[in-house]
Amino acid sequence: MATFTPYIGVGDLKFGMAQRDVAALIGSPKMVRKTPGEDSEMRGPDKPRVSIAAGRLVEISFLPAAGALILDGDDLFAGDGRQRLRRIQADYGPLFTHVGSVSSSNASASILQCCRSI
């Protein structure tokens, strides 16, 4: 189980932490996809995928295989995806869609896999 805190991070992973500190917490990546200005590190479906820019953590992504992902006391991977989206929108404001994901700029979150049931 991991708890997402908007604008802070997920559990012990904090936005802005050094790449070496990320590796110390969740291990070395199995695969790295390099793009100009950002590296995406994958460790398997049961661990978060992270993006690193300028040596710092800028994005954290989870799949259901990683276990419960908690936002405001609710597991984002449990139950009806539509209800979760409505609650996130009620709590954090408008949601935006982009390339298969749903984002809330007010919650600093993009929701993709957790809402796959919609």
VOZA-209037 format. One record per residue: residue in three letters; x, z, y of N, C-alpha, C, O, CB in turn. Coordinates in steps of 0.1 Angstrom, whole numbers, padded with zeros to 4 digits, always signed. Atoms other than C-alpha are relative to their C-alpha. Glycine has a CB too. Layout:
<pts>
ALAXZYXZYXZYXZYXZY ...
</pts>
This chain:
<pts>
MET+0008+0000-0012+0000+0000+0000+0009+0000+0012+0019+0007+0013-0010+0012+0000 ALA-0007+0001-0013+0012-0009+0035-0010+0001+0011-0021-0004+0010+0009-0013+0001 THR+0009-0001-0011-0003+0000+0068+0005-0008+0012+0017-0007+0016-0001+0015+0005 PHE-0003+0009-0011-0003-0026+0096-0004+0008+0013-0015+0012+0015-0007-0013-0001 THR+0003-0005-0014+0000-0012+0132+0003-0011+0010+0014-0015+0011+0009+0013+0003 PRO-0002+0011-0010-0006-0039+0158+0011+0003+0010+0013+0014+0015-0013-0002+0007 TYR-0011+0000-0009+0024-0047+0179+0012+0009-0004+0022+0009+0003-0004+0004+0014 ILE-0011-0009+0005+0046-0022+0159+0006-0005-0012+0018-0007-0013-0006+0014-0002 GLY-0005+0005+0012+0049-0035+0124-0009+0004-0012-0020+0007-0010+0014+0005-0003 VAL+0007-0003+0012+0039-0028+0088+0009+0010-0008+0020+0007-0012-0002-0013-0009 GLY-0007-0011+0006+0050+0005+0073+0013+0002+0007+0014+0004+0019+0003-0003-0015 ASP-0014-0002-0006+0088+0009+0078+0006-0013+0006+0016-0012+0013+0009+0005-0011 LEU-0005+0013-0006+0092-0028+0088-0006+0000+0015-0018+0000+0017-0005-0012-0008 LYS+0004+0000-0014+0091-0028+0126+0005-0013+0007+0016-0017+0005+0006+0012+0008 PHE-0003+0012-0007+0090-0059+0148+0013+0003+0009+0013+0014+0016-0012-0005+0009 GLY-0012-0002-0008+0124-0063+0165+0012+0006-0007+0023+0007-0002-0003+0008+0012 MET-0011-0006+0008+0145-0046+0138+0010-0010-0004+0006-0022-0006-0006+0008-0012 ALA-0011+0009+0004+0178-0061+0128-0002-0006-0014-0008+0001-0023+0013+0007+0001 GLN+0001+0007+0013+0179-0086+0099+0006+0009-0011+0000+0009-0022+0006-0014+0001 ARG-0007-0008+0010+0203-0063+0080-0008+0012-0004-0008+0016-0015+0014+0004+0005 ASP+0008-0012+0003+0179-0034+0083-0012-0004-0008-0017+0004-0017-0005+0007+0013 VAL+0011+0006+0008+0150-0056+0069+0005-0001-0014-0002+0004-0024-0004-0013+0006 ALA-0005+0001+0014+0172-0064+0039+0003+0013-0007+0001+0015-0019+0013-0008+0000 ALA-0002-0013+0006+0181-0028+0034-0013+0007-0005-0013+0014-0014+0007+0010+0011 LEU+0013-0006+0004+0144-0019+0032-0006-0007-0012-0012-0001-0021-0009+0000+0012 ILE+0008+0007+0010+0130-0047+0011+0009-0009-0009+0004-0017-0017-0010-0009+0007 GLY-0009+0007+0008+0161-0063-0005+0004-0014+0006-0002-0018+0016-0006-0002-0014 SER-0005+0013-0005+0179-0096-0001-0011-0011-0003-0018-0010-0013+0013-0004-0006 PRO+0010+0011+0003+0157-0128+0001+0004-0008-0012+0016-0010-0014-0001-0009+0012 LYS-0002+0009+0011+0153-0150-0029+0002-0014+0005+0009-0023-0001-0011+0000-0010 MET-0001+0013-0006+0149-0180-0006-0001+0001+0015-0009+0010+0020-0012-0009-0006 VAL+0001+0001-0015+0154-0188+0031-0003-0014+0004+0004-0023+0000+0013+0006+0006 ARG+0004+0013-0006+0137-0216+0049+0005+0001+0015+0000+0008+0023-0015-0004-0001 LYS-0005+0000-0014+0157-0224+0081-0006-0011+0008-0007-0022+0004+0016-0002-0001 THR+0005+0009-0010+0141-0240+0111+0007+0003+0013+0012+0014+0014-0016+0001+0001 PRO-0007-0003-0013+0155-0243+0146-0005+0013+0006-0017+0013+0010-0002-0012+0010 GLY+0004-0013-0007+0154-0208+0161-0006+0011-0009-0008+0022-0004-0009-0003+0010 GLU+0007-0010+0008+0138-0190+0131+0003-0003-0015+0003-0014-0019-0015+0000+0003 ASP-0002+0001+0014+0145-0183+0095-0012+0008-0007-0015+0019-0003+0013+0006-0005 SER+0010-0006+0008+0117-0175+0070+0006+0005-0013+0012-0003-0021-0013-0009-0003 GLU-0006-0005+0012+0128-0152+0042-0011+0004-0010-0020+0012-0007+0009+0013+0003 MET+0009-0003+0011+0109-0150+0009+0007+0008-0011+0018+0005-0015-0006-0013-0006 ARG-0006-0009+0010+0114-0123-0017-0009+0000-0013-0007+0007-0022+0001+0014+0005 GLY+0009+0000+0011+0085-0131-0041-0014+0004+0005-0015+0010+0016+0004+0009-0011 PRO+0014-0002-0004+0047-0127-0040-0004+0015+0002-0013+0019+0009-0010-0006-0010 ASP+0003-0014-0001+0048-0089-0043+0008+0007+0011+0007+0019+0013+0004+0007-0013 LYS-0008-0005-0012+0071-0085-0012-0005-0008+0012-0009-0019+0011+0015+0000-0002 PRO+0004+0008-0012+0064-0095+0024+0010-0011+0002+0022-0011-0001+0000+0010+0012 ARG-0009+0011-0005+0077-0128+0037+0002+0004+0015-0007+0008+0022-0007-0014-0001 VAL-0004-0003-0014+0095-0122+0070+0006-0012+0007+0012-0020+0001+0009+0013+0001 SER-0007+0010-0009+0106-0144+0099+0009+0007+0009+0006+0018+0015-0010-0009+0007 ILE-0011-0005-0008+0138-0137+0117+0004-0010+0011+0006-0021+0008+0012+0004-0008 ALA-0004+0009-0011+0146-0151+0152+0011+0008+0008+0009+0020+0011-0012-0004+0009 ALA-0011-0007-0007+0179-0142+0170+0004+0013-0007+0007+0022+0000-0005+0002+0015 GLY-0004-0011+0008+0187-0118+0142-0010+0012+0000-0007+0023-0005+0013+0005+0006 ARG+0010-0010+0000+0155-0098+0147-0013-0004-0007-0017-0016-0007-0003+0004+0015 LEU+0013+0002+0007+0122-0094+0128-0011-0004+0010-0014+0004+0019-0004+0013-0008 VAL+0011+0005-0009+0094-0114+0145-0013-0002-0007-0024-0003+0000+0004-0012+0007 GLU+0012+0002+0007+0068-0119+0118+0001+0006-0014+0011+0006-0021-0003-0015-0001 ILE+0001-0006+0013+0056-0102+0086-0012-0005-0007-0023-0005-0001+0000+0016+0000 SER+0012+0006+0007+0033-0119+0060-0001+0007-0014+0009+0009-0020+0001-0015-0001 PHE+0003-0006+0013+0017-0104+0029-0009-0009-0008-0018-0016-0002-0005+0014+0001 LEU+0009+0006+0009+0000-0119-0001-0007+0012-0008-0001+0023-0008+0007-0010-0010 PRO+0006-0010+0007-0025-0099-0022+0008+0007-0011+0006+0018-0014-0013-0005-0006 ALA-0008-0006+0011+0001-0094-0050+0009+0011+0005+0014+0019-0003+0009-0011-0005 ALA-0007-0011-0005+0019-0071-0026-0007+0014+0000-0001+0024+0003+0005-0003+0014 GLY+0008-0012+0000-0009-0046-0028-0009+0001+0012-0009-0008+0020+0009+0013-0001 ALA+0009-0002-0012-0033-0031-0002+0008-0002+0013+0019+0003+0014-0006+0014-0001 LEU-0006+0001-0014-0026-0040+0034-0011+0006+0009-0022+0000+0010+0003-0015+0004 ILE+0010-0008-0007-0044-0015+0056+0001-0002+0015+0012-0001+0021+0002+0015-0003 LEU+0002+0001-0014-0056-0021+0092-0012+0009+0004-0023+0006-0001-0001-0015+0005 ASP+0011-0009-0005-0076+0007+0109-0008+0006-0012-0020+0007-0011-0009-0007+0009 GLY+0006-0007+0011-0083+0023+0075-0006-0009-0010-0011-0005-0021-0010+0009+0005 ASP+0006+0010+0009-0096-0009+0058+0011-0009-0007+0021-0013+0000-0010-0009+0008 ASP-0009+0009+0007-0078-0029+0031-0004-0014+0003-0015-0019+0000-0001+0003-0015 LEU+0003+0014-0004-0076-0065+0044-0002-0009-0011-0007-0020-0010+0011-0005+0009 PHE+0001+0008+0012-0074-0078+0009-0013+0003-0009-0015-0004-0018+0012+0001-0009 ALA+0012-0005+0008-0106-0060-0004-0013-0005+0006-0014-0007+0018+0000+0015-0002 GLY+0013+0003-0005-0142-0070-0001-0002-0014+0005+0005-0024+0002-0004+0009+0010 ASP+0005+0013-0005-0159-0098+0018+0009-0004+0012+0009+0003+0022-0014+0000+0004 GLY-0009+0004-0010-0135-0118+0040-0008-0002+0014-0002+0001+0024+0006-0013-0003 ARG+0008+0002-0012-0163-0127+0065-0002+0013+0007-0001+0014+0020-0013-0006-0003 GLN+0002-0013-0006-0171-0090+0071+0013+0005+0006+0012+0011+0017-0005+0010-0010 ARG-0013-0005-0006-0134-0082+0077+0003-0008+0013+0007-0001+0023+0012-0002-0010 LEU-0003+0007-0012-0131-0110+0102-0009+0004+0011-0005+0006+0023-0002-0015-0002 ARG+0009-0005-0011-0162-0098+0121+0004+0013+0005+0003+0016+0017-0015+0001-0006 ARG-0004-0013-0005-0149-0063+0122+0013-0001+0008+0014+0006+0019+0003+0009-0012 ILE-0013+0002-0008-0114-0074+0134-0004-0006+0014+0001-0001+0024+0010-0009-0007 GLN+0004+0006-0013-0131-0095+0161-0007+0010+0009-0005+0011+0021-0009-0012-0002 ALA+0006-0010-0007-0153-0066+0171+0009+0010+0006+0008+0015+0017-0011+0007-0008 ASP-0010-0010-0005-0123-0043+0174+0010-0005+0009+0015+0002+0018+0006+0006-0012 TYR-0012+0005-0007-0097-0066+0188-0003-0012+0009+0006-0017+0016+0010-0004-0010 GLY+0004+0011-0009-0116-0094+0206+0000-0014-0008+0001-0014-0020+0010-0001+0011 PRO+0002+0013+0006-0118-0132+0200+0011-0003-0010+0023+0001-0009+0000-0010+0011 LEU-0009+0005+0010-0102-0148+0169+0002-0015+0002-0008-0021+0007-0005+0003-0014 PHE-0003+0014-0002-0086-0182+0170+0005-0005-0014+0012+0002-0021+0011-0002+0011 THR-0004+0006+0012-0080-0206+0141+0011-0010+0003+0011-0016+0013-0012-0007-0007 HIS-0011+0010-0001-0048-0226+0136+0006-0002-0013+0011+0007-0020+0010+0006+0010 VAL-0007+0004+0012-0035-0244+0106-0003+0009-0012+0006+0014-0018+0015-0001+0002 GLY+0004-0008+0012-0055-0225+0080+0001+0015+0002-0002+0023-0008+0008-0003-0011 SER-0001-0015-0002-0050-0190+0096-0010+0003+0011-0014-0005+0018+0014+0004+0003 VAL+0008-0006-0011-0071-0168+0118+0009+0010+0007+0015+0018+0001-0013+0006-0005 SER-0009-0009-0007-0053-0150+0146-0008+0008+0011-0018+0003+0016+0011-0009+0007 SER+0005-0008-0011-0060-0122+0170+0011+0003+0009+0020+0011+0005-0007+0013-0005 SER-0011-0003-0009-0037-0121+0200+0000+0015+0004+0010+0020+0007-0001-0009+0012 ASN+0001-0014-0004-0050-0086+0209+0005+0009-0011+0009+0020-0008-0014+0003+0003 ALA-0005-0008+0011-0040-0073+0174+0013-0004-0004+0019+0003-0013-0010+0000-0011 SER-0013+0005+0004-0008-0092+0172+0000-0003-0015+0009+0001-0022+0011+0010+0003 ALA+0001+0002+0014-0020-0105+0138-0005-0014-0003-0013-0019+0005-0010+0010-0006 SER+0006+0013+0005-0026-0137+0119-0004+0004-0014+0003+0010-0022+0011-0011-0001 ILE+0006-0004+0013-0048-0133+0089-0002-0013-0008-0010-0022-0004-0014+0007+0002 LEU+0001+0013+0008-0045-0160+0062-0005+0004-0014-0017+0001-0017+0014-0007-0001 GLN+0004-0003+0014-0046-0148+0026-0011+0010-0001-0019+0010-0010+0012+0004-0008 CYS+0010-0011+0002-0067-0117+0032-0014-0005+0002-0024+0001-0002+0003+0011+0010 CYS+0013+0005-0003-0096-0138+0043-0003-0013-0008-0011-0021-0004-0002-0003+0015 ARG+0002+0012+0008-0094-0165+0016-0014-0002-0006-0017-0012-0010+0011-0001-0011 SER+0013+0000+0006-0129-0156+0004-0010-0006+0010-0022-0008+0006-0004+0013-0004 ILE+0010+0005-0009-0145-0171+0035-0002-0015-0001-0009-0021+0006+0003+0003+0015 
</pts>
